[in-house]
Amino acid sequence: MYFFKKSLKIPIGKIDGFNLLMIRLNWANFLGPLVNSITMKMKIKVKHEQKIDCGGGYVKVYPGDFDQKDLHGETPYYIMFGPDICGYSTKKVHVIFNYKGENHLISKTINAMEDELTHLYTLIVKPDNTYEVLIDNEKKESGSLEDDWSMLPPKKIKDPNAKKPEDWVDEAMIDDPESVKPDDWDDQPEHIADPEAKKPEDWDDEIDGEWEPPMIDNPEFKGEWKPKQIKNPDYKGPWVHPEIDNPDYAPNDSLYQYDNIGGIGIDVWQVKSDYAKKTFEALRSDEL
């Protein structure tokens, strides 16, 4: 059993324009391995001291061989968890797991809180390969590590030998063969002279040229003629590519497990100068 808790207030300082300032703490606490039957619970309290335009705050879990004195954006990590807000398009909670040297983002969208209140973000990872994400102790998302991350190849793949039949009919609707274009369809032009327009009293034909009324859309114009649509009697529906078992798929009951955890750290950045307060916890087993 390991327990770690630390509260920090980090001065972000002045930032020129939209250059991102990355502040990392060259400090961590040994946690030990996550082994069978152990549930991991990480918490991070986030309070934006001012209305945030673009920024984020994450807890990162590092492997045992990380260099504590040289933390940077490319430092490999096992888990990254925390809110990310930038403009109107990005307001989500990142949950990233590293598997076989590659970082995998959660496939679901978890909305982050963007006000100036304190919010508690919690990530729970269980030894049955399931997880939960809570905000202010309210469950926002849950599921399995296999289903919600692309760490494993898919169980099913499209059959490479299957092909859409050449006589497959995709068109649900077709032109009515009995539909005929009316003889008078093209009688009306698209634009006509405005019948309410009047020649200005000061118009001089010799100086201004022959006066012509402005043109307006013709309400009688019918546009391009198209035949009536009817249901296609030969329509077979959308063709679905058959699937087969993926020969590259192999289940892994230990996706949750990391054998060599060396420490945790904080990654904080924002484009406004001020302060960001982060409180985080990593709890193990019976600390839940």
C-alpha positions as CSV (number, residue, x, y, z in Angstrom):
1,M,0.0,0.0,0.0
2,Y,1.3,3.4,-1.0
3,F,-0.3,6.8,-0.3
4,F,0.9,10.1,-1.7
5,K,-0.7,13.6,-1.4
6,K,0.7,17.0,-2.1
7,S,-0.9,20.4,-2.6
8,L,0.9,23.1,-4.7
9,K,0.3,26.6,-5.9
10,I,2.3,27.2,-9.1
11,P,3.0,30.7,-10.4
12,I,2.6,30.6,-14.2
13,G,4.1,34.1,-14.8
14,K,4.0,36.4,-17.8
15,I,3.4,34.8,-21.2
16,D,4.1,36.6,-24.5
17,G,1.2,36.2,-26.9
18,F,0.1,32.7,-27.4
19,N,3.4,31.0,-26.7
20,L,2.8,28.1,-24.4
21,L,4.7,28.0,-21.2
22,M,5.2,24.4,-19.9
23,I,6.0,24.1,-16.2
24,R,7.0,20.7,-14.8
25,L,7.9,19.7,-11.3
26,N,11.2,18.0,-11.1
27,W,9.9,16.0,-8.2
28,A,8.1,12.7,-7.7
29,N,7.3,10.1,-5.2
30,F,8.0,6.4,-5.5
31,L,4.8,4.4,-5.9
32,G,5.9,0.8,-6.7
33,P,4.2,-1.5,-9.1
34,L,0.6,-1.9,-9.9
35,V,0.1,-5.6,-9.6
36,N,-2.7,-8.1,-9.8
37,S,-5.8,-7.4,-7.6
38,I,-4.7,-3.8,-7.1
39,T,-7.1,-0.9,-7.9
40,M,-5.5,2.4,-8.7
41,K,-7.3,5.7,-7.9
42,M,-5.8,9.1,-9.0
43,K,-7.3,12.4,-8.1
44,I,-6.5,16.0,-9.2
45,K,-8.2,19.1,-7.9
46,V,-8.2,21.9,-10.4
47,K,-9.2,25.5,-9.8
48,H,-8.7,28.2,-12.5
49,E,-7.9,31.4,-10.8
50,Q,-9.3,33.3,-13.8
51,K,-11.4,32.5,-16.8
52,I,-9.3,30.2,-18.9
53,D,-8.8,30.7,-22.6
54,C,-6.4,27.9,-23.3
55,G,-4.6,25.6,-20.8
56,G,-4.5,22.3,-19.1
57,G,-3.4,20.5,-15.9
58,Y,-2.6,16.9,-15.8
59,V,-1.2,14.2,-13.5
60,K,1.4,11.9,-15.2
61,V,2.5,8.6,-14.0
62,Y,6.1,7.9,-14.9
63,P,8.1,4.6,-15.3
64,G,10.9,3.8,-12.9
65,D,13.7,4.8,-15.3
66,F,12.5,8.4,-15.9
67,D,15.0,11.2,-15.3
68,Q,13.5,13.3,-12.5
69,K,15.9,16.2,-13.2
70,D,15.0,16.4,-16.9
71,L,11.2,16.3,-17.2
72,H,10.0,17.6,-20.6
73,G,7.2,17.2,-23.1
74,E,8.8,14.0,-24.6
75,T,9.4,12.3,-21.3
76,P,7.7,8.9,-21.6
77,Y,4.9,8.3,-19.2
78,Y,2.5,5.5,-18.4
79,I,-0.7,7.4,-17.6
80,M,-1.8,11.1,-18.2
81,F,-5.0,12.3,-16.7
82,G,-6.6,15.8,-16.4
83,P,-8.7,18.6,-18.0
84,D,-7.7,20.4,-21.2
85,I,-9.5,23.6,-22.3
86,C,-8.7,25.6,-25.4
87,G,-11.2,27.9,-27.1
88,Y,-14.6,26.7,-27.9
89,S,-13.6,23.4,-29.6
90,T,-11.6,21.7,-26.8
91,K,-13.1,21.2,-23.4
92,K,-12.3,17.7,-22.5
93,V,-10.7,15.4,-19.9
94,H,-7.6,13.6,-21.2
95,V,-7.2,10.0,-20.2
96,I,-4.2,8.6,-21.9
97,F,-2.5,5.2,-21.4
98,N,0.8,4.1,-22.8
99,Y,0.8,0.6,-24.2
100,K,3.9,-1.0,-25.8
101,G,5.6,2.4,-26.1
102,E,2.6,4.2,-27.8
103,N,0.2,6.7,-26.2
104,H,-3.5,5.9,-26.6
105,L,-6.3,8.5,-26.1
106,I,-9.7,7.5,-24.8
107,S,-12.2,7.2,-27.6
108,K,-15.0,8.8,-25.6
109,T,-15.4,12.5,-25.0
110,I,-15.5,13.6,-21.3
111,N,-16.4,17.3,-20.9
112,A,-14.2,19.3,-18.6
113,M,-15.4,22.0,-16.2
114,E,-14.5,25.5,-17.4
115,D,-15.6,27.7,-14.6
116,E,-13.5,29.3,-11.8
117,L,-14.6,26.9,-9.1
118,T,-12.6,24.0,-7.6
119,H,-13.3,20.6,-9.2
120,L,-12.1,17.2,-8.3
121,Y,-11.2,14.9,-11.2
122,T,-10.9,11.2,-10.3
123,L,-9.6,8.3,-12.4
124,I,-10.2,4.7,-11.2
125,V,-8.5,1.8,-12.9
126,K,-9.5,-1.7,-11.7
127,P,-7.8,-5.1,-12.1
128,D,-10.7,-6.4,-14.3
129,N,-9.6,-3.9,-17.0
130,T,-12.4,-1.5,-16.3
131,Y,-12.2,2.2,-15.4
132,E,-14.3,5.1,-14.1
133,V,-13.9,8.8,-14.5
134,L,-15.6,11.0,-11.9
135,I,-15.9,14.8,-11.6
136,D,-16.8,16.1,-8.2
137,N,-17.5,12.5,-7.2
138,E,-20.1,12.1,-9.9
139,K,-19.4,9.4,-12.5
140,K,-19.1,10.9,-16.0
141,E,-17.8,7.9,-17.9
142,S,-16.9,4.2,-17.4
143,G,-16.2,1.1,-19.4
144,S,-13.4,-1.3,-20.3
145,L,-9.9,-0.4,-21.3
146,E,-10.1,-2.7,-24.3
147,D,-13.2,-1.1,-25.7
148,D,-12.5,2.5,-25.1
149,W,-8.8,2.6,-26.1
150,S,-7.1,1.3,-29.2
151,M,-4.4,-0.6,-27.2
152,L,-5.4,-3.9,-28.8
153,P,-6.1,-4.7,-32.4
154,P,-9.9,-5.0,-33.2
155,K,-11.4,-8.4,-32.6
156,K,-13.0,-8.3,-36.1
157,I,-11.7,-7.0,-39.4
158,K,-13.2,-6.7,-42.9
159,D,-12.8,-9.9,-44.9
160,P,-10.0,-9.0,-47.4
161,N,-11.4,-11.6,-49.8
162,A,-15.0,-10.3,-49.8
163,K,-16.0,-7.9,-52.6
164,K,-19.2,-6.1,-53.3
165,P,-21.1,-8.0,-56.1
166,E,-21.0,-6.2,-59.4
167,D,-24.8,-6.4,-59.8
168,W,-25.5,-5.0,-56.3
169,V,-28.0,-2.1,-56.5
170,D,-27.3,0.8,-54.2
171,E,-29.9,3.3,-55.5
172,A,-32.9,3.3,-53.2
173,M,-34.8,5.7,-55.5
174,I,-34.8,6.0,-59.3
175,D,-36.4,8.2,-62.0
176,D,-40.0,7.3,-62.7
177,P,-39.9,6.0,-66.4
178,E,-43.5,7.3,-66.8
179,S,-42.6,10.8,-65.7
180,V,-42.7,13.2,-68.7
181,K,-41.5,16.8,-68.9
182,P,-44.5,19.2,-69.6
183,D,-44.5,20.9,-73.0
184,D,-44.7,24.4,-71.4
185,W,-42.0,23.8,-68.8
186,D,-39.4,26.0,-70.4
187,D,-41.8,28.8,-71.6
188,Q,-40.9,31.1,-68.7
189,P,-37.4,32.8,-68.5
190,E,-35.5,32.8,-65.2
191,H,-35.5,36.7,-65.0
192,I,-37.9,39.3,-66.1
193,A,-38.0,43.1,-66.2
194,D,-39.4,44.6,-63.0
195,P,-43.0,45.7,-63.9
196,E,-42.9,48.3,-61.1
197,A,-39.7,50.0,-62.2
198,K,-40.1,53.4,-63.8
199,K,-37.7,55.5,-65.9
200,P,-36.2,58.3,-63.8
201,E,-37.6,61.7,-64.7
202,D,-34.0,63.1,-65.1
203,W,-33.0,60.2,-67.4
204,D,-31.5,61.6,-70.7
205,D,-31.4,58.9,-73.5
206,E,-28.9,60.9,-75.4
207,I,-26.5,61.1,-72.4
208,D,-27.4,58.1,-70.4
209,G,-28.3,55.8,-73.2
210,E,-31.5,53.8,-73.7
211,W,-33.1,53.1,-70.3
212,E,-33.8,49.5,-69.4
213,P,-35.7,48.4,-66.3
214,P,-33.9,46.3,-63.7
215,M,-34.4,42.5,-63.9
216,I,-36.0,40.5,-61.1
217,D,-36.5,36.8,-60.5
218,N,-39.4,35.4,-62.4
219,P,-41.9,33.9,-60.0
220,E,-43.2,31.7,-62.9
221,F,-39.8,30.2,-63.7
222,K,-39.8,26.5,-62.9
223,G,-36.1,25.8,-63.0
224,E,-34.5,22.6,-64.2
225,W,-37.0,19.8,-64.8
226,K,-36.3,16.6,-63.0
227,P,-38.4,13.4,-63.3
228,K,-40.4,12.2,-60.4
229,Q,-38.6,9.7,-58.1
230,I,-40.0,6.3,-57.2
231,K,-38.7,3.4,-55.1
232,N,-36.3,1.2,-56.9
233,P,-37.7,-2.3,-57.0
234,D,-34.2,-3.8,-57.4
235,Y,-32.8,-2.0,-54.4
236,K,-31.0,-4.4,-52.1
237,G,-30.0,-2.0,-49.3
238,P,-26.6,-0.8,-48.3
239,W,-23.9,-3.5,-48.8
240,V,-22.2,-4.5,-45.6
241,H,-18.6,-5.7,-45.8
242,P,-18.4,-9.2,-44.2
243,E,-16.1,-9.4,-41.2
244,I,-13.8,-12.2,-40.0
245,D,-11.9,-12.8,-36.8
246,N,-8.7,-10.7,-36.7
247,P,-5.7,-13.1,-36.6
248,D,-3.6,-10.4,-35.0
249,Y,-6.0,-10.0,-32.0
250,A,-5.0,-11.5,-28.7
251,P,-6.8,-10.7,-25.4
252,N,-4.8,-9.1,-22.6
253,D,-6.2,-9.3,-19.1
254,S,-3.4,-7.1,-17.8
255,L,-3.9,-3.9,-19.7
256,Y,-4.4,-2.0,-16.4
257,Q,-1.0,-3.3,-15.0
258,Y,2.2,-1.4,-14.9
259,D,5.1,-3.2,-13.3
260,N,7.7,-0.4,-12.8
261,I,6.1,2.8,-11.7
262,G,8.7,5.3,-10.6
263,G,6.7,8.4,-9.7
264,I,4.1,10.9,-10.5
265,G,4.3,14.5,-11.6
266,I,2.3,17.5,-12.7
267,D,2.1,19.0,-16.2
268,V,0.6,22.6,-16.1
269,W,0.3,25.1,-18.9
270,Q,-1.8,28.0,-19.9
271,V,-1.6,31.1,-22.1
272,K,-2.7,33.6,-19.5
273,S,-0.4,34.8,-16.7
274,D,-1.6,34.1,-13.2
275,Y,-1.7,31.2,-10.8
276,A,-2.9,27.6,-11.2
277,K,-3.6,25.5,-8.1
278,K,-3.4,21.8,-8.4
279,T,-4.0,19.2,-5.7
280,F,-3.4,15.6,-6.6
281,E,-3.5,12.2,-5.0
282,A,-2.5,8.7,-6.0
283,L,-4.1,6.0,-3.9
284,R,-3.7,2.3,-3.9
285,S,-5.8,-0.6,-2.8
286,D,-7.5,-0.1,0.6
287,E,-7.0,3.7,0.4
288,L,-10.1,3.8,-1.9
